[in-house]
């Protein structure tokens, strides 16, 4: 479960202080699917960084389970990212010189897992997203939807409890968007994940159990 309490995040830009998050408090139960919408510059990316243990608040607390992400050192935050949180990005972020299987294996590299187990788990993850026959393909040999499936497999191969998706369908056409969302929803249900999707797409947000909106750093529930 996520518990954010009075979270504020400020940045210095020259002589100016920019407030990216303003007194954000929200609870997200384990296993919930949540969509976060809002205008560009409204605070979505900053909020996702807090949820992903990529940054700490200026004030307030961010808790995931029993871990207070606001207070942990870099090493412990890195361990949480490596084991508990999977990330999916709009731009796929695949390494162009690695095969699909090798790209998925990169998520397991920090965990001290043997090469043979990394290979086996990567193959299983790719099969789970419908790419069992594409293990040796490079990203350039895959469609946009297939590349996003590789990225999803990379996020899931470490068996996280949380999946954070930042505009996961932003580079895809409508049909492929729907395919990817059906895949994510199926994985969410089957694995009991907490799935948090940041999106500009109202059709994507409408699929979530719960919708949040953030503007000028202020987070509100959408009825």
C-alpha positions in Angstrom: 0.0 0.0 0.0 1.2 3.5 -0.8 0.6 6.2 1.8 1.5 9.8 0.8 1.0 12.3 3.6 1.3 16.1 3.0 3.9 15.6 0.2 5.4 18.8 -1.2 8.2 19.0 -3.7 10.0 22.2 -4.6 12.9 22.9 -7.0 15.1 25.9 -7.4 15.3 27.5 -10.8 17.8 30.3 -10.5 16.3 32.7 -8.0 12.8 31.2 -8.4 11.4 28.4 -6.3 9.1 26.1 -8.3 6.5 24.0 -6.4 5.9 20.8 -8.3 3.7 19.1 -5.7 1.6 20.9 -3.1 0.6 19.1 0.1 -0.4 15.9 -1.7 -2.0 13.2 0.5 -3.4 10.0 -1.0 -3.6 6.3 -0.2 -3.4 3.6 -2.9 -4.3 0.1 -1.6 -2.4 -3.0 -2.8 -3.8 -4.4 -6.0 -5.6 -1.2 -7.2 -5.4 0.1 -10.7 -5.1 3.9 -10.7 -4.9 6.4 -13.6 -3.3 9.8 -13.1 -4.1 12.6 -15.5 -3.3 16.2 -15.8 -1.8 18.9 -18.0 1.9 19.0 -19.0 3.9 20.5 -16.2 1.1 19.8 -13.7 3.1 17.5 -11.5 2.5 14.0 -13.0 6.1 13.2 -13.6 7.2 14.4 -10.1 4.5 12.4 -8.5 5.6 9.3 -10.4 9.2 9.8 -9.3 8.0 9.9 -5.7 6.0 6.6 -6.2 8.9 5.0 -8.0 11.5 5.8 -5.2 13.4 8.0 -7.7 13.2 11.2 -5.7 12.3 12.3 -2.2 9.8 15.0 -1.1 10.9 18.3 0.3 8.3 17.9 3.0 5.9 15.1 3.9 6.2 11.3 3.7 5.9 8.6 1.0 5.5 5.1 2.3 5.3 1.9 0.4 4.3 -0.9 2.7 6.5 -0.6 5.8 9.2 1.4 4.0 9.4 5.2 4.4 10.8 6.2 1.0 11.2 9.7 2.2 13.9 8.7 4.7 15.7 5.8 3.1 19.3 6.1 1.8 20.1 5.8 -1.9 21.2 2.1 -1.5 18.0 1.0 0.1 15.9 3.0 -2.4 17.8 1.3 -5.2 17.0 -2.1 -3.7 13.3 -1.3 -3.6 13.4 -0.1 -7.2 15.2 -3.3 -8.2 12.9 -5.7 -6.5 9.5 -4.2 -5.8 8.7 -1.6 -8.6 8.5 -2.2 -12.3 8.7 0.8 -14.7 7.2 1.1 -18.2 7.8 4.2 -20.3 6.3 5.9 -23.3 9.6 5.7 -25.2 10.2 2.0 -24.4 13.8 2.7 -23.4 15.2 -0.5 -25.0 18.9 -0.9 -25.7 19.0 -1.0 -29.6 22.0 -3.4 -29.7 20.5 -6.0 -27.4 17.9 -8.6 -28.4 14.5 -8.7 -26.8 15.7 -11.4 -24.4 18.8 -9.5 -23.5 16.9 -6.3 -22.9 14.6 -8.1 -20.4 17.6 -9.7 -18.7 19.0 -6.3 -17.9 16.3 -5.9 -15.2 17.8 -8.9 -13.3 21.4 -7.9 -13.5 21.4 -6.0 -10.2 19.9 -8.9 -8.3 22.9 -11.2 -8.5 21.0 -13.9 -10.4 23.0 -16.4 -12.4 23.2 -16.0 -16.2 21.2 -19.2 -16.9 18.4 -18.2 -14.6 18.3 -14.7 -16.1 18.0 -16.2 -19.5 15.2 -18.6 -18.4 13.2 -15.9 -16.6 13.5 -13.5 -19.5 12.2 -16.1 -21.9 9.3 -16.8 -19.6 8.5 -13.1 -19.2 8.5 -12.6 -23.0 6.2 -15.6 -23.5 3.8 -14.1 -20.9 3.5 -10.9 -23.1 3.1 -12.9 -26.3 6.6 -12.6 -27.7 7.9 -16.1 -27.1 8.9 -16.4 -30.7 10.8 -13.0 -30.8 13.5 -13.7 -28.2 16.4 -13.0 -30.6 14.9 -10.0 -32.4 16.5 -6.6 -32.0 14.2 -3.6 -31.2 14.5 -2.3 -34.7 13.1 -5.6 -36.0 10.0 -5.2 -33.8 6.9 -3.0 -34.2 6.1 -0.3 -31.7 3.6 -2.5 -29.9 6.0 -5.4 -29.7 8.7 -3.1 -28.3 6.3 -2.0 -25.6 5.6 -5.6 -24.8 9.4 -6.2 -24.4 9.4 -3.2 -22.0 6.5 -4.7 -20.1 8.3 -8.0 -19.9 11.4 -6.2 -18.6 9.4 -4.5 -15.9 7.7 -7.8 -14.8 10.6 -10.2 -14.9 11.8 -9.2 -11.4 8.3 -10.0 -10.1 7.5 -6.6 -8.6 4.4 -5.8 -6.5 4.0 -2.4 -8.2 3.9 -1.5 -11.9 4.3 2.2 -12.8 3.5 3.0 -16.4 4.3 6.5 -17.7 2.3 7.2 -20.9 2.7 3.5 -21.9 0.5 4.0 -25.0 1.6 7.5 -26.0 3.6 6.3 -29.0 1.0 3.8 -30.3 -2.0 3.9 -32.6 -5.5 3.3 -31.2 -5.7 -0.4 -32.0 -2.2 -1.1 -30.5 -3.0 1.1 -27.5 -6.0 -1.1 -26.8 -3.9 -4.3 -27.1 -1.3 -3.0 -24.7 -3.9 -1.9 -22.2 -5.6 -5.3 -22.4 -2.2 -6.9 -21.7 -1.5 -4.6 -18.8 -5.0 -5.2 -17.3 -4.6 -9.0 -17.7 -1.2 -9.0 -15.9 -2.6 -6.7 -13.2 -5.5 -9.1 -12.5 -3.5 -12.3 -12.8 -0.6 -11.1 -10.7 -2.4 -9.0 -8.1 -0.2 -6.0 -9.0 -0.7 -2.4 -8.0 -0.9 -0.7 -11.4 -0.5 3.1 -11.7 -0.8 4.6 -15.2 0.0 8.2 -16.0 -1.8 9.2 -19.2 -3.1 12.0 -21.3 -5.5 9.6 -22.9 -9.0 9.7 -21.4 -9.8 6.3 -23.0 -6.9 4.8 -21.2 -7.8 6.5 -17.9 -11.4 5.3 -18.1 -10.3 1.7 -17.9 -8.9 2.2 -14.4 -10.7 1.4 -11.1 -9.8 4.9 -9.9 -8.9 8.2 -11.5 -6.8 11.0 -10.0 -6.1 14.4 -11.6 -3.1 16.6 -10.8 -2.8 20.3 -11.8 -0.3 22.8 -10.6 0.9 20.3 -8.1 -2.6 19.7 -6.5 -3.9 16.2 -6.6 -7.7 15.5 -6.6 -9.9 12.5 -6.9 -12.0 12.2 -10.1 -15.6 11.2 -9.3 
